[in-house]
């Protein structure tokens, strides 16, 4: 039976449970496995709940809690095991764990949000305000650990430079490249997010401009 969230989930309690669980474990390997179990238990459809938990830690956690979680993310990035959720690959249609030909792709927290907002994913569209809030929380949390921020930038650039994976459309990859370039310069979170949104808009306008001659033919 698929899991369902309560109508009003207690995100603070969920975040406290994750922090307490990680704190009780003696090694980064065990903490990574805990995050993996949380994501697996939620399943792909409820992966955004894991993002909400991270947002709660970023918004309300003390410095020790933030460093515990970002330190775990550092080790997860190093080992290629960043806690991820699946979205339909670009152009693949609806989200399904049984999609043929590998039409779903696993994405980490930030690239999941970028993909969800910018392209069809099989989920209900993410509004701009929801994207801005969630992306801001995730960026701020990761930025509390310089190593995590640096490694995440490297990871995102690798995703951007791998168009054959099918995870990200050209438009999304260009916008993510703008985001990473700005983030690497230690710009403010608002500036980083705006660089992504502006790149999406600029690419869309460019495509419209390129189509204009076809509509002008007589």
C-alpha positions in Angstrom: 0.0 0.0 0.0 1.4 3.4 -1.0 2.2 5.8 1.8 0.1 9.0 2.2 1.0 12.1 4.1 -1.3 13.5 6.8 -3.3 16.5 5.8 -1.1 18.7 8.0 2.3 16.9 8.4 4.4 17.8 11.4 7.5 18.8 9.5 9.3 20.0 12.6 9.0 16.7 14.3 10.1 14.9 11.1 13.1 17.1 10.9 13.9 16.5 14.5 13.6 12.7 14.0 16.1 12.8 11.1 18.6 15.0 13.1 18.3 12.8 16.2 18.7 9.6 14.1 21.8 10.9 12.4 23.2 12.2 15.7 22.9 8.8 17.3 24.8 7.0 14.5 28.6 6.8 14.9 29.7 6.9 11.2 28.9 8.8 8.1 28.2 5.5 6.3 25.4 4.7 8.7 24.0 8.3 8.4 23.9 8.0 4.6 22.1 4.7 4.9 19.6 6.3 7.2 18.8 9.0 4.7 18.6 6.4 1.9 16.1 4.4 4.0 14.0 7.5 4.6 13.8 8.2 0.9 13.1 4.6 0.1 10.4 4.4 2.7 8.7 7.6 1.3 9.0 6.4 -2.3 9.3 8.5 -5.4 5.9 10.1 -5.1 6.7 11.4 -1.6 10.3 12.4 -2.2 9.3 16.1 -1.9 8.5 15.3 1.8 12.2 14.6 2.2 13.0 18.0 0.7 10.5 19.6 3.1 12.4 18.0 6.0 15.7 19.4 4.7 14.0 22.8 4.4 12.9 22.6 8.0 16.5 21.8 9.1 17.8 24.7 7.0 15.2 27.1 8.4 15.1 26.1 12.1 18.0 23.9 12.9 20.9 25.1 15.0 24.5 25.2 13.7 25.2 21.7 15.0 22.1 20.2 13.3 22.9 21.9 10.0 26.6 20.7 10.1 25.5 17.2 10.9 23.2 17.0 7.9 25.4 18.8 5.5 28.4 16.8 6.6 26.4 13.7 5.8 25.5 15.1 2.4 29.3 15.8 1.8 30.0 12.1 2.3 27.0 11.1 0.2 28.3 13.3 -2.7 31.8 11.9 -2.4 30.4 8.3 -2.6 27.9 9.1 -5.3 24.9 8.3 -3.0 23.2 11.7 -2.7 19.6 11.0 -1.4 17.6 11.2 -4.5 14.1 10.9 -5.9 12.9 9.9 -9.4 11.2 12.1 -11.9 10.2 11.2 -15.5 13.1 11.9 -17.9 12.5 14.8 -20.2 9.9 13.9 -22.8 9.1 10.5 -21.1 5.6 11.2 -20.0 4.2 10.4 -16.6 6.1 9.3 -13.5 6.2 5.5 -13.1 8.6 3.2 -11.4 7.9 0.7 -14.2 8.7 3.1 -17.0 10.2 1.4 -20.0 13.7 2.0 -21.4 14.8 3.7 -18.1 12.5 6.7 -18.6 12.8 7.8 -15.0 15.9 9.4 -13.6 17.1 9.8 -10.0 17.8 13.4 -9.0 19.3 14.9 -5.9 17.4 17.7 -4.0 18.4 20.8 -5.9 18.4 19.3 -9.4 15.1 17.7 -8.6 13.6 21.1 -7.8 15.1 22.6 -11.0 13.7 19.9 -13.2 10.3 19.8 -11.5 9.9 23.6 -12.1 11.3 23.9 -15.6 10.0 20.9 -17.5 7.2 18.2 -17.6 8.0 15.6 -15.1 4.9 13.6 -14.5 4.1 15.6 -11.3 1.8 18.5 -10.9 3.7 21.6 -12.0 5.7 23.5 -9.3 4.7 27.1 -8.9 7.4 29.8 -9.1 6.8 30.8 -5.5 7.1 27.2 -4.3 10.2 26.7 -6.3 11.8 29.9 -4.9 11.0 29.0 -1.3 12.2 25.4 -1.6 15.3 26.2 -3.6 16.3 29.0 -1.2 16.0 26.6 1.8 18.1 23.9 0.1 20.7 26.4 -1.2 21.0 28.0 2.2 21.4 24.7 4.0 24.1 23.4 1.7 25.9 26.7 1.8 26.5 26.3 5.6 29.2 23.8 4.6 31.7 25.1 2.1 32.8 21.6 1.1 29.2 20.6 0.5 28.6 23.7 -1.7 31.7 23.1 -3.7 31.1 19.4 -4.3 27.4 20.0 -5.2 28.5 22.5 -7.8 30.8 19.9 -9.3 28.0 17.4 -9.3 25.6 19.7 -11.0 28.1 20.6 -13.7 28.5 16.9 -14.4 24.8 16.5 -14.7 24.6 19.5 -17.0 27.3 18.1 -19.3 25.6 14.8 -19.7 22.7 15.4 -22.1 22.5 11.7 -23.0 21.1 10.8 -19.5 17.8 12.3 -20.7 17.1 13.8 -17.2 17.3 17.4 -18.2 16.1 19.3 -21.2 18.5 21.7 -23.0 16.6 24.7 -21.4 16.9 23.3 -17.9 20.6 22.5 -18.4 21.4 26.0 -19.6 19.5 27.5 -16.6 21.2 25.2 -14.2 24.6 26.2 -15.6 23.7 29.9 -14.9 22.7 28.9 -11.4 26.0 27.0 -10.7 28.1 29.8 -12.2 26.5 32.3 -9.9 26.6 30.0 -6.9 30.3 29.4 -7.3 30.8 33.2 -7.0 29.3 33.1 -3.5 26.4 35.3 -4.6 23.4 35.7 -2.4 20.7 33.0 -2.5 18.3 35.4 -4.2 20.8 36.2 -6.9 21.5 32.5 -7.5 17.8 31.7 -7.9 17.2 34.7 -10.1 20.0 33.7 -12.4 18.2 30.4 -12.9 14.8 31.9 -13.5 16.2 34.6 -15.8 18.1 32.0 -17.9 14.9 30.0 -18.3 13.0 33.1 -19.4 15.8 34.2 -21.8 15.9 30.8 -23.5 12.2 30.8 -23.9 12.2 34.2 -25.5 15.0 33.2 -27.7 13.1 30.2 -29.0 10.1 32.4 -29.7 12.3 34.8 -31.7 13.7 32.0 -33.7 10.1 30.8 -34.6 8.9 34.3 -35.6 10.0 34.1 -39.3 8.0 31.0 -39.8 4.8 32.8 -38.7 5.6 35.7 -41.0 5.7 33.8 -44.2 3.0 34.5 -46.7 
